[in-house]
Every structure is written in structure tokens, then in C-alpha cells.
Amino acid sequence: MTRLGALVSALVLSVLAACSGDGLGSVIEAARQASQGSEGSSMRLTSSAFEPGADIPPRFTCDGRDISPRLALHDIPAGARSLVLVMDDPDAPGGTWDHWVAYDIPVGDVIEEGVGRLGVAGRNSWGRTGYGGPCPPRGTHRYVFAVYALDTSLGLPAGAEKANVLQAIEGHVLAEARLMGRYARSGG
């Protein structure tokens, strides 16, 4: 056995001896959770307006009232200080189209239908702030709602674009949850 191998073996045995019984299980569980980060979170995002992967009702689109659907968050981490919400269309012909960007949202488990103001409004791909519902030019598109629970508030000025928001959240995401719905315009 090499000198390095002997040192590693001695270190492993020392750790195992120090963590006997339930202590070892808790050390292993803590290491597993730390390695998973936000990917291992159990936070979930649902909507009473549509099931995951199902069609988004027209009233939430440009063909209807163009209001935001009700969203519910489940199992938000205890240390969350603010939320970020992004809704985009990855199937847009010219690349991903941002429909809704909001940040520094107070932590809560419900985002009500037709919400007028939600935290600080970011700029969508239309160059406006606030929600812009599904409005695909042709075919069925996927619309992804993503919510990030952060350990801080961002403090970005109003009107920040999605790229700036996503850059600012790096290293602060405690958990994230996604919900995808689909929409195709009639005759499209």
C-alpha cells in the first residue's frame, strides 16, 4: 500500500469510528443533501388551472383574457428569503421567448390568478413588464413556469431581463420547481 493510500484508509477509518451508530447515517445523509443542492429539493409547483403537461386554458393566453394562472408552491425551504418566477416558451421560432419575469417576490405558497403586481417586475421578450400569456404563432408550444427559492433578495432594479436575473441568483438557490403546460392557437 502506498503512503497516500495508507493515509486515506486511516482517515476513512477515523471518520467511521467517530461516526458510529446513528451518527454515521446522519453524516451520510447530510453529505447526500449537500451534494444534491437545489436538484434534490422537494419543492413543487402546481396550478389549479391545468395539470402538468396538459393544455393551458385559453383564458390565460392572448386568445382569452391574457391573465396569469393561479400557481401553488409546496414545500418551500425554511430558509427562503425571496422567490423568483420565470415563464418562458422554449419552442418559439427565434429561440426561447420570455413571457414573465418577476423577482424579490415575498415568500408565500400561492401566486393568485390574474395577479397585477408580483414582487419586482422584470422585462419579458415583448419589452414589457408583467405577464404575457401563451401566444404561439403556429403549432403547439410548451410553456415552462419556474420558481426559485432564494436565500436572499436580489435588489435588482425593475425591468431586469431574465439573463440578468438568472445570473444574479447563482449561488443563492435553495430549491427550484417547474411546471410545464402546452398551448396551440385554434387554427394554428
Buried (B, 14 or more C-beta within 10 A) or exposed (E): EEEEEEEEEEEEEEEEEEBEEEEBEEBEEEEEEEEEEBEEBEBBBBBEBBEEEEEBBBBBBBBEBBBBBBBBBEEBBEEBBBBBBBBBBEBBEEEEBBBBBBBBBEBEEEBEBEBEEBBBBBBBBEEEBBBBBBBBEEEEBBBBBBBBBBBBBBEBEEBBBBEBBBEBBEEBBBBBBBBBBBBBBEEE
